[in-house]
């Protein structure tokens, strides 16, 4: 077996890579690994899914695995990933399971696991679960019988409970805000429009008719052209796009211009600092965030901490340092005071709340960040570690950094999952960024050519 867990759980093509048998085995291993050591009562698991057709099949396998390990299961149905994390914490469950492949195409699916409290798993726990799956499969466990077999219950008001939690976090009502929300035909289709309306906004929902096959299909946070058109056509103040499991939020202005995660973070960071809620006046972002975010935060007196790419690393830094806001350029925004993971609907509420409180348009608020042109080249290589570390490559990077000075930035990193080296360059002009990126990419290709 190769590495089972990626940067965000177990993911693959449903019924091919991610089979019901594998889902069952992961569920059994997770139940044994994450359940409380106190066996005076059965462990409790919360299970949710997005709208993919394969989620029904995988949910059945996961529930079977959990109950066969003696865990009681609360099924919450179709809900966003952050809602499952929230309900895991609220129910004081031992673990939570979300079946989703986030922004991936419909044929994919995934298993995201949460520990008690609704927190994502540290690497060490993932490794233990993975080792248990590999060593024992689904046949070697001591299986309870009779009354020891887990029971299954359905929670019918989970969405209502989650929405009320979200609305209770909003510092200012959304009255006067007209928003178009792209629900990606995914897990946000029910809760996002309801949450925004109940907070006071006028809401036009698009791509909110999931049929099991149309999730992320030319819609959602990775495909915002339809949202741009709808915002302009309806004369809305802004548009918000979520992904398939609604842990992301990107936006567009009234004119249809994109506002990415970096800009959303900046707007929220400034608002939280003014309210005295931005712990240590510090924002956490990944190394892929635009240099313009760092420059903007410095001008606002806000410190920026950088982590490796992946919202799990942002979460780890937030928890380790007790900080209040972090996220990624992709739109994963984490507000630990209100959520244990990235929450797209929560982010959308707070973004619109800032607009309503200040009377400013989204374009005005997002202008706090002047984004530098950014060029990313994915270079196929024979050996990604050699391609990134070769002396000729390092020398070219150092030369580029000297040329750019404080007006630009170079980021070179091997892909974690593919035979690629990613070359990212930011500069004052796109022409300069592209010229420097191509130069470094050529060195990478020469250092580790493909077969």
Secondary structure, 3 states (H helix, E strand, C coil): CCCCCECCEEEEEECCCECHHHHHHHHHHHHHHHCCCCCCCCCEEEEEECCCCHHHHHHHHHHHHHHHCCCEEEEEEECCHHHHHHHHHHCCCCEEEEECCCCCCCCEEEEEEEECCCCECCHHHHHHHHHHHHHHCCCCCCCCCHHHCCCEEECCCHHHHHHHHHHCCCCCCCCCCEEEEECCCCCHHHHHHHHHHHCCCEEEEECCCCCCCCCCCCCCCCCCHHHHHHHHHHCCCEEEECCCCCCCCEEEECCCCEECHHHHHHHHHHHHHHCCCCHHHEEEEECCCCHHHHHHHHHCCCEEEEECCCHHHHHHHHHHHCCCCEECCCCCEECCCCCCCCCHHHHHHHHHHHHHHHCCCHHHHHCCCCCCEEEEEEEECCCHHHHHHCHHHHHHHHHHHHHHHHHCEEEEEECCCCCEEEEEEEECCHHHHHHHHHHHHHHHHHHCCCC
